[in-house]
Amino acid sequence: MENILDKNTIEFLTVANEYCAFLEKSEKFTRKDFIAKMQKILPLLYLKAAMLPQTDDYADGEAEVFLSEYDYEYIKNKTSQRLGSVDGYINIFPTEDNYAEYEQAEISECAADIYQDLKNFAENCRSGSDEAMKAALIQCVGNFKDYWGMRLISLQAALHRAVYLNTDDDNNEEETSLQNEEYNGNSLINNFLENYHKKI
């Protein structure tokens, strides 16, 4: 694992950044477009995560945690509001051998769980520290195998139902605008949003 940012890692980082930016600017999309975009980006994210280098190495340092609990709740709530009535509890496929038991989580919670890991990974890569990047990559690969990979699959199944099997008409639902929502938490997401709005 000498070359930390190899081709597969860079491609994964690119998709991870796209996913995070997508959730952070979710108010720019209608509910229908938001679900359609999510439906398309998740399979690509899974593919790129599965192609990350597999290693038994241990990192010399530790990956830094950039997101606070408030940041997590902020993204979860934004996602929930954008999903509206589509947001609900889904069964999470178990990672252990006992396939008779399922964990339940909200769609927005699954999306935020994936976001949390990817955002921390991306910020560690942005730090420029080889030790932090290596630790973050090892942690991200492990979490993909044991935790958010299954959440991603469960989330994809829920979105498939919402797109193709949901007979409820959400067209009459009021689209809640979140553009003016005040955010006073960790400056990480706040700074991104400020810079993003300056560019458009």
Backbone as JSON, one array per atom type, in Angstrom:
{
  "sequence": "MENILDKNTIEFLTVANEYCAFLEKSEKFTRKDFIAKMQKILPLLYLKAAMLPQTDDYADGEAEVFLSEYDYEYIKNKTSQRLGSVDGYINIFPTEDNYAEYEQAEISECAADIYQDLKNFAENCRSGSDEAMKAALIQCVGNFKDYWGMRLISLQAALHRAVYLNTDDDNNEEETSLQNEEYNGNSLINNFLENYHKKI",
  "N": [[0.84, -1.2, 0.0], [1.96, 1.19, -0.78], [1.59, 3.34, -2.57], [-0.71, 5.47, -1.76], [-2.86, 6.99, -2.83], [-3.88, 5.56, -5.27], [-5.1, 4.69, -8.6], [-7.7, 3.49, -8.32], [-8.41, 4.33, -5.76], [-8.45, 7.11, -6.06], [-10.56, 7.36, -7.86], [-12.65, 6.36, -6.3], [-12.62, 8.31, -4.28], [-13.41, 10.52, -5.76], [-16.09, 9.89, -6.44], [-17.1, 9.65, -3.86], [-16.84, 12.29, -2.93], [-18.65, 13.5, -4.66], [-21.06, 12.31, -3.85], [-21.26, 13.28, -1.2], [-21.36, 16.07, -1.64], [-23.72, 16.17, -3.05], [-25.7, 15.44, -1.12], [-25.35, 17.58, 0.59], [-26.28, 19.74, -0.86], [-28.95, 19.24, -1.25], [-31.32, 20.66, -1.31], [-31.48, 21.82, -3.74], [-32.74, 20.18, -5.48], [-35.76, 18.73, -6.78], [-38.05, 16.5, -5.13], [-38.48, 14.19, -6.68], [-36.32, 14.28, -8.51], [-34.21, 14.2, -6.74], [-34.4, 11.63, -5.59], [-34.07, 10.1, -7.91], [-31.45, 10.79, -8.65], [-30.04, 9.87, -6.42], [-30.57, 7.17, -6.66], [-28.98, 6.51, -8.81], [-26.33, 7.2, -8.13], [-25.6, 5.62, -5.98], [-25.12, 2.82, -6.78], [-22.76, 3.21, -8.26], [-21.07, 4.19, -6.3], [-20.89, 1.95, -4.64], [-19.61, 0.15, -6.38], [-17.11, 1.43, -6.8], [-16.14, 1.44, -4.2], [-15.87, -1.28, -3.74], [-13.73, -1.8, -5.32], [-11.56, -0.77, -4.06], [-8.21, -0.92, -2.72], [-7.42, -3.92, -1.06], [-6.27, -4.68, 2.13], [-4.24, -5.88, 4.81], [-2.84, -4.28, 6.36], [-1.81, -2.19, 9.08], [-2.47, 1.05, 10.2], [-0.09, 3.58, 10.91], [-0.77, 5.94, 12.14], [-3.78, 7.68, 13.19], [-7.0, 8.11, 11.79], [-8.47, 11.27, 11.4], [-11.41, 12.58, 12.94], [-13.77, 14.48, 11.5], [-16.43, 15.29, 11.36], [-19.05, 16.4, 13.44], [-21.57, 15.32, 15.83], [-23.68, 16.97, 15.49], [-23.37, 17.83, 12.85], [-23.89, 15.42, 11.55], [-26.62, 15.01, 12.22], [-27.7, 17.22, 10.98], [-27.33, 16.7, 8.2], [-28.8, 14.33, 8.03], [-31.39, 15.27, 8.67], [-31.82, 17.13, 6.61], [-31.86, 15.39, 4.43], [-34.03, 13.77, 5.1], [-36.13, 15.62, 5.02], [-36.09, 16.28, 2.33], [-36.76, 13.84, 1.17], [-39.3, 13.44, 2.17], [-42.47, 11.94, 2.37], [-41.47, 9.57, 1.44], [-39.36, 8.83, 3.0], [-38.69, 6.44, 5.42], [-38.79, 3.57, 7.63], [-36.55, 0.93, 6.94], [-35.53, -2.47, 6.29], [-32.35, -3.59, 7.26], [-29.94, -5.46, 5.73], [-28.35, -8.14, 7.36], [-24.9, -8.47, 8.39], [-23.77, -10.64, 9.49], [-23.88, -14.25, 10.02], [-26.45, -14.91, 10.74], [-29.2, -14.66, 9.12], [-31.8, -14.35, 9.69], [-32.44, -12.28, 11.28], [-33.02, -8.82, 11.28], [-31.9, -5.44, 11.12], [-33.45, -2.31, 11.7], [-33.72, 0.84, 10.08], [-34.06, 4.31, 9.27], [-34.43, 5.6, 5.95], [-33.16, 8.05, 5.49], [-31.39, 8.0, 7.61], [-29.66, 5.91, 6.93], [-28.52, 7.01, 4.63], [-27.18, 9.17, 5.78], [-25.4, 7.84, 7.44], [-23.66, 6.65, 5.59], [-22.71, 8.97, 4.4], [-21.32, 10.16, 6.55], [-19.05, 8.52, 6.96], [-17.8, 8.72, 4.46], [-17.35, 11.46, 4.22], [-15.57, 12.01, 6.3], [-13.45, 10.44, 5.4], [-12.82, 11.76, 2.97], [-12.06, 14.29, 3.92], [-9.82, 13.66, 5.42], [-8.13, 12.84, 3.38], [-7.87, 15.26, 2.1], [-6.33, 16.6, 3.88], [-3.68, 16.07, 3.37], [-1.83, 14.58, 4.72], [0.09, 11.7, 4.75], [-0.04, 9.64, 6.63], [-2.54, 10.06, 7.85], [-4.22, 9.77, 5.62], [-3.74, 7.1, 4.9], [-4.62, 5.76, 7.21], [-7.3, 6.56, 7.18], [-8.18, 5.41, 4.81], [-7.86, 2.64, 5.29], [-9.65, 2.39, 7.4], [-12.03, 3.15, 6.13], [-12.37, 1.15, 4.18], [-12.69, -1.06, 5.86], [-15.04, -0.31, 7.24], [-16.81, -0.23, 5.12], [-16.98, -2.95, 4.42], [-18.04, -4.06, 6.79], [-20.15, -2.48, 7.66], [-21.39, 0.07, 6.33], [-21.64, -0.79, 3.7], [-23.63, -2.77, 3.52], [-25.74, -1.18, 4.34], [-25.89, 0.55, 2.21], [-26.74, -1.19, 0.15], [-29.26, -1.93, 1.14], [-30.47, 0.56, 1.15], [-30.48, 1.13, -1.57], [-32.3, -0.77, -2.45], [-34.63, 0.19, -1.24], [-34.93, 2.65, -2.53], [-35.33, 1.76, -5.12], [-37.86, 0.61, -4.86], [-39.28, 2.95, -4.31], [-39.07, 4.36, -6.7], [-40.05, 2.64, -8.73], [-42.1, 0.99, -7.74], [-43.76, 2.3, -5.99], [-46.95, 3.35, -5.5], [-48.1, 5.59, -4.53], [-48.99, 8.98, -4.96], [-46.82, 11.49, -5.02], [-46.73, 13.93, -6.13], [-48.31, 16.03, -5.41], [-47.42, 16.82, -3.01], [-46.09, 19.32, -0.91], [-43.05, 20.86, -1.76], [-40.48, 21.28, 0.36], [-38.53, 24.05, 0.95], [-35.15, 24.33, 1.74], [-33.23, 26.23, 1.65], [-32.89, 28.55, 3.12], [-32.42, 27.69, 5.63], [-31.11, 27.94, 8.83], [-27.83, 27.34, 9.94], [-25.77, 26.44, 12.48], [-23.74, 24.8, 13.31], [-20.84, 22.7, 13.25], [-18.18, 24.1, 11.38], [-17.38, 22.89, 9.04], [-19.25, 21.79, 7.09], [-20.76, 24.08, 6.81], [-18.93, 25.95, 5.7], [-18.47, 24.72, 3.25], [-21.01, 24.94, 2.06], [-21.29, 27.72, 1.89], [-19.2, 28.38, 0.1], [-20.07, 26.93, -2.09], [-22.49, 28.18, -2.79], [-21.5, 30.62, -3.6], [-20.34, 30.03, -6.0], [-22.36, 29.53, -7.76]],
  "CA": [[0.0, 0.0, 0.0], [2.9, 2.29, -0.8], [0.93, 4.46, -3.22], [-2.0, 5.55, -1.08], [-3.88, 7.46, -3.77], [-3.77, 4.92, -6.57], [-6.2, 5.01, -9.51], [-8.98, 3.09, -7.75], [-8.7, 5.18, -4.6], [-8.82, 8.43, -6.57], [-11.91, 7.26, -8.43], [-13.57, 6.25, -5.17], [-12.66, 9.62, -3.63], [-14.2, 11.39, -6.63], [-17.51, 9.56, -6.26], [-17.43, 9.98, -2.47], [-17.03, 13.74, -2.87], [-19.89, 13.8, -5.38], [-22.17, 11.9, -2.99], [-21.34, 14.2, -0.07], [-21.82, 17.36, -2.15], [-25.12, 15.97, -3.44], [-26.54, 15.53, 0.07], [-25.2, 18.91, 1.17], [-27.05, 20.7, -1.66], [-30.18, 18.52, -1.61], [-32.43, 21.59, -1.51], [-31.48, 22.24, -5.14], [-33.45, 19.17, -6.28], [-37.1, 18.32, -6.42], [-38.02, 15.18, -4.51], [-38.34, 13.18, -7.73], [-34.95, 14.33, -9.03], [-33.31, 13.79, -5.67], [-34.45, 10.16, -5.5], [-33.49, 9.56, -9.14], [-30.0, 10.99, -8.58], [-29.54, 8.96, -5.39], [-30.67, 5.81, -7.21], [-27.9, 6.3, -9.78], [-25.0, 7.38, -7.57], [-25.29, 4.56, -5.01], [-24.43, 1.67, -7.38], [-21.4, 3.61, -8.62], [-20.32, 4.27, -5.05], [-20.62, 0.58, -4.21], [-18.62, -0.4, -7.3], [-15.81, 2.03, -6.54], [-15.7, 0.99, -2.87], [-15.47, -2.68, -3.87], [-12.47, -1.84, -6.05], [-10.48, -0.21, -3.24], [-7.19, -1.91, -2.39], [-7.64, -4.71, 0.14], [-5.01, -4.77, 2.85], [-4.24, -6.25, 6.23], [-1.92, -3.36, 7.02], [-2.29, -1.35, 10.16], [-1.99, 2.41, 10.03], [0.78, 4.08, 11.98], [-1.51, 6.99, 12.83], [-5.22, 7.53, 13.28], [-7.79, 9.01, 10.95], [-9.13, 12.32, 12.17], [-12.86, 12.67, 12.82], [-14.07, 15.87, 11.18], [-17.84, 15.6, 11.54], [-19.64, 16.32, 14.78], [-22.9, 14.72, 15.87], [-24.6, 17.98, 14.95], [-23.24, 17.74, 11.39], [-24.6, 14.2, 11.14], [-28.06, 15.24, 12.33], [-28.04, 18.22, 9.98], [-27.45, 16.01, 6.91], [-29.92, 13.39, 8.14], [-32.64, 16.01, 8.62], [-31.96, 17.65, 5.24], [-32.23, 14.27, 3.56], [-35.38, 13.36, 5.46], [-37.07, 16.62, 4.51], [-36.15, 16.19, 0.87], [-37.47, 12.6, 0.82], [-40.71, 13.59, 2.54], [-43.19, 10.72, 2.75], [-40.71, 8.4, 1.02], [-38.48, 8.44, 4.11], [-39.33, 5.51, 6.35], [-37.9, 2.52, 8.13], [-36.27, -0.19, 6.04], [-34.73, -3.54, 6.87], [-30.95, -3.61, 6.88], [-29.43, -6.83, 5.62], [-27.31, -8.4, 8.36], [-23.58, -8.83, 7.87], [-23.36, -11.89, 10.12], [-24.47, -15.45, 9.43], [-27.85, -15.05, 11.12], [-29.96, -13.86, 8.18], [-33.2, -14.28, 10.12], [-32.62, -11.05, 12.05], [-32.74, -7.6, 10.54], [-31.9, -4.17, 11.83], [-34.26, -1.33, 11.0], [-33.22, 2.21, 10.11], [-34.7, 5.19, 8.31], [-33.68, 5.81, 4.71], [-32.29, 9.22, 5.71], [-30.32, 7.59, 8.54], [-28.69, 5.13, 6.14], [-27.81, 7.95, 3.77], [-26.29, 9.96, 6.63], [-24.33, 6.94, 7.9], [-22.7, 6.55, 4.49], [-22.13, 10.3, 4.28], [-20.4, 10.4, 7.66], [-17.79, 7.81, 6.71], [-17.19, 9.25, 3.25], [-16.9, 12.83, 4.45], [-14.36, 11.92, 7.11], [-12.4, 9.94, 4.53], [-12.44, 12.81, 2.03], [-11.36, 15.36, 4.63], [-8.49, 13.15, 5.76], [-7.36, 12.9, 2.14], [-7.61, 16.67, 1.82], [-5.34, 17.09, 4.84], [-2.35, 15.92, 2.78], [-0.97, 13.74, 5.56], [0.11, 10.31, 4.3], [-0.48, 8.78, 7.74], [-3.99, 10.24, 8.01], [-4.88, 9.2, 4.45], [-3.66, 5.64, 4.99], [-5.51, 5.34, 8.29], [-8.68, 6.79, 6.75], [-8.5, 4.43, 3.77], [-8.02, 1.34, 5.95], [-10.9, 2.46, 8.17], [-13.15, 3.22, 5.2], [-12.53, -0.19, 3.6], [-13.25, -1.91, 6.91], [-16.43, 0.08, 7.5], [-17.59, -0.64, 3.95], [-17.22, -4.39, 4.54], [-18.76, -4.45, 8.0], [-21.23, -1.59, 8.1], [-22.22, 0.86, 5.42], [-21.88, -1.49, 2.44], [-24.96, -3.36, 3.65], [-26.7, -0.08, 4.39], [-26.03, 1.04, 0.85], [-27.57, -2.15, -0.59], [-30.63, -1.8, 1.64], [-30.94, 1.86, 0.69], [-30.73, 1.0, -3.0], [-33.56, -1.52, -2.6], [-35.73, 1.08, -0.85], [-35.1, 3.64, -3.59], [-35.92, 1.05, -6.25], [-39.3, 0.53, -4.6], [-39.84, 4.3, -4.4], [-39.1, 4.79, -8.1], [-40.78, 1.76, -9.64], [-43.19, 0.23, -7.14], [-44.57, 3.13, -5.13], [-48.15, 3.81, -6.21], [-48.56, 6.85, -3.94], [-48.68, 10.15, -5.78], [-46.18, 12.52, -4.21], [-46.61, 15.16, -6.9], [-49.06, 17.11, -4.77], [-46.78, 17.19, -1.76], [-45.36, 20.58, -0.97], [-41.6, 20.72, -1.7], [-39.98, 22.17, 1.39], [-37.25, 24.69, 0.61], [-34.23, 24.38, 2.88], [-32.13, 27.13, 1.32], [-32.71, 29.59, 4.13], [-32.31, 27.07, 6.93], [-29.92, 28.41, 9.55], [-26.94, 26.26, 10.38], [-24.78, 27.0, 13.4], [-22.92, 23.72, 13.84], [-19.45, 22.62, 12.83], [-17.98, 24.97, 10.21], [-16.97, 22.12, 7.87], [-20.33, 21.8, 6.1], [-21.15, 25.47, 6.62], [-17.99, 26.55, 4.77], [-18.72, 24.15, 1.93], [-22.23, 25.5, 1.52], [-21.03, 29.11, 1.54], [-18.4, 28.39, -1.12], [-20.88, 26.4, -3.18], [-23.45, 29.18, -3.23], [-20.77, 31.7, -4.27], [-19.97, 29.6, -7.34], [-23.53, 29.41, -8.65]],
  "C": [[0.88, 1.25, 0.0], [2.28, 3.54, -1.44], [-0.49, 4.55, -2.7], [-3.1, 5.95, -2.06], [-3.63, 6.86, -5.15], [-5.03, 5.23, -7.39], [-7.56, 4.67, -8.91], [-9.38, 3.96, -6.57], [-9.12, 6.57, -5.04], [-10.23, 8.42, -7.15], [-12.96, 7.14, -7.33], [-13.73, 7.6, -4.48], [-13.51, 10.59, -4.44], [-15.69, 11.16, -6.45], [-17.96, 9.89, -4.85], [-17.69, 11.47, -2.31], [-18.33, 14.15, -3.55], [-21.11, 13.45, -4.52], [-22.36, 12.89, -1.84], [-21.88, 15.56, -0.53], [-23.3, 17.3, -2.52], [-26.05, 16.1, -2.23], [-26.49, 16.93, 0.67], [-26.0, 19.97, 0.41], [-28.39, 20.09, -2.1], [-31.35, 19.44, -1.89], [-32.52, 22.08, -2.96], [-32.32, 21.32, -6.03], [-34.89, 19.05, -5.84], [-37.0, 16.93, -5.79], [-37.78, 14.08, -5.55], [-36.91, 13.12, -8.25], [-33.94, 13.87, -7.99], [-33.24, 12.26, -5.57], [-33.81, 9.53, -6.73], [-31.97, 9.67, -9.13], [-29.39, 10.02, -7.57], [-29.53, 7.52, -5.92], [-29.5, 5.5, -8.14], [-26.5, 6.37, -9.15], [-24.62, 6.24, -6.62], [-24.63, 3.34, -5.65], [-22.98, 1.99, -7.78], [-20.51, 3.69, -7.39], [-19.95, 2.89, -4.55], [-19.51, -0.05, -5.07], [-17.22, 0.13, -6.98], [-15.26, 1.63, -5.17], [-15.2, -0.45, -2.94], [-14.13, -2.81, -4.57], [-11.3, -1.23, -5.27], [-9.47, -1.29, -2.89], [-7.48, -2.6, -1.06], [-6.3, -4.91, 0.84], [-5.23, -5.22, 4.28], [-3.32, -5.34, 7.03], [-2.62, -2.64, 8.17], [-1.69, 0.03, 9.99], [-1.13, 2.81, 11.22], [0.06, 5.15, 12.79], [-2.99, 6.67, 12.88], [-5.89, 8.53, 12.35], [-8.49, 10.03, 11.84], [-10.63, 12.3, 11.92], [-13.22, 14.15, 12.64], [-15.51, 16.24, 11.49], [-18.27, 15.45, 12.99], [-21.0, 15.62, 14.68], [-23.93, 15.69, 15.29], [-24.56, 17.98, 13.43], [-24.03, 16.56, 10.85], [-26.11, 14.43, 11.14], [-28.54, 16.25, 11.29], [-28.26, 17.56, 8.61], [-28.63, 15.04, 6.93], [-31.25, 14.13, 7.99], [-32.88, 16.62, 7.24], [-32.46, 16.56, 4.29], [-33.66, 13.82, 3.83], [-36.42, 14.33, 4.92], [-37.19, 16.56, 3.0], [-36.92, 14.94, 0.43], [-38.95, 12.68, 1.14], [-41.33, 12.27, 2.96], [-42.46, 9.45, 2.34], [-39.81, 7.9, 2.14], [-39.26, 7.56, 5.08], [-38.36, 4.45, 6.76], [-37.78, 1.39, 7.12], [-35.46, -1.24, 6.79], [-33.31, -3.48, 6.34], [-30.49, -5.05, 6.85], [-28.32, -7.05, 6.64], [-25.99, -8.77, 7.71], [-23.1, -10.15, 8.45], [-24.13, -13.06, 9.49], [-25.96, -15.6, 9.72], [-28.72, -14.15, 10.24], [-31.44, -13.77, 8.55], [-33.49, -12.97, 10.85], [-32.2, -9.85, 11.21], [-32.68, -6.42, 11.51], [-32.76, -3.21, 11.03], [-33.65, 0.06, 11.15], [-33.99, 3.02, 9.07], [-33.81, 5.34, 7.07], [-32.69, 6.96, 4.9], [-31.15, 8.89, 6.66], [-29.24, 6.81, 7.81], [-27.85, 6.05, 5.26], [-26.8, 8.77, 4.56], [-25.14, 9.12, 7.17], [-23.24, 6.82, 6.83], [-21.96, 7.88, 4.33], [-21.04, 10.53, 5.33], [-19.04, 9.76, 7.39], [-17.06, 8.41, 5.51], [-16.64, 10.66, 3.46], [-15.62, 12.84, 5.29], [-13.18, 11.42, 6.28], [-11.9, 11.03, 3.59], [-11.65, 13.92, 2.71], [-9.97, 14.92, 5.07], [-7.58, 13.16, 4.54], [-6.98, 14.34, 1.82], [-6.53, 17.23, 2.74], [-3.91, 17.0, 4.3], [-1.39, 15.08, 3.59], [-1.05, 12.29, 5.1], [-0.41, 9.37, 5.38], [-1.99, 8.85, 7.91], [-4.75, 9.6, 6.84], [-4.88, 7.67, 4.51], [-4.6, 5.11, 6.05], [-6.97, 5.47, 7.87], [-9.11, 5.77, 5.71], [-8.73, 3.05, 4.38], [-9.35, 1.3, 6.72], [-12.11, 2.44, 7.24], [-13.43, 1.85, 4.56], [-13.15, -1.13, 4.62], [-14.7, -1.6, 7.19], [-17.35, -0.29, 6.33], [-17.95, -2.12, 4.06], [-18.21, -4.71, 5.66], [-20.01, -3.64, 8.28], [-22.0, -0.94, 6.96], [-22.4, 0.24, 4.04], [-23.27, -2.12, 2.43], [-26.05, -2.29, 3.71], [-26.95, 0.48, 2.99], [-26.93, 0.12, 0.02], [-29.03, -2.04, -0.16], [-31.25, -0.49, 1.17], [-31.29, 1.82, -0.79], [-32.05, 0.26, -3.25], [-34.76, -0.64, -2.28], [-35.99, 2.12, -1.94], [-35.7, 3.01, -4.85], [-37.43, 0.95, -6.09], [-39.95, 1.9, -4.78], [-40.01, 4.74, -5.85], [-40.08, 3.96, -8.92], [-42.04, 1.12, -9.05], [-44.13, 1.05, -6.27], [-45.75, 3.69, -5.91], [-48.67, 5.12, -5.65], [-48.13, 8.0, -4.84], [-48.12, 11.24, -4.88], [-46.14, 13.86, -4.93], [-47.32, 16.33, -6.24], [-48.45, 17.53, -3.44], [-46.02, 18.49, -1.92], [-43.88, 20.31, -0.84], [-41.07, 21.76, -0.72], [-38.64, 22.74, 0.96], [-36.4, 24.8, 1.86], [-33.13, 25.42, 2.67], [-31.87, 28.15, 2.4], [-32.58, 29.02, 5.53], [-31.01, 27.49, 7.61], [-29.13, 27.22, 10.06], [-25.84, 26.84, 11.23], [-23.87, 25.94, 13.99], [-21.47, 23.82, 13.41], [-19.28, 23.37, 11.51], [-17.66, 24.2, 8.95], [-18.02, 22.17, 6.78], [-20.74, 23.24, 5.78], [-20.25, 26.16, 5.6], [-18.2, 26.03, 3.36], [-19.94, 24.8, 1.29], [-22.03, 26.96, 1.09], [-20.24, 29.2, 0.23], [-19.2, 27.93, -2.32], [-21.83, 27.46, -3.72], [-22.77, 30.38, -3.92], [-20.47, 31.36, -5.72], [-21.14, 29.58, -8.31], [-24.27, 30.75, -8.81]]
}
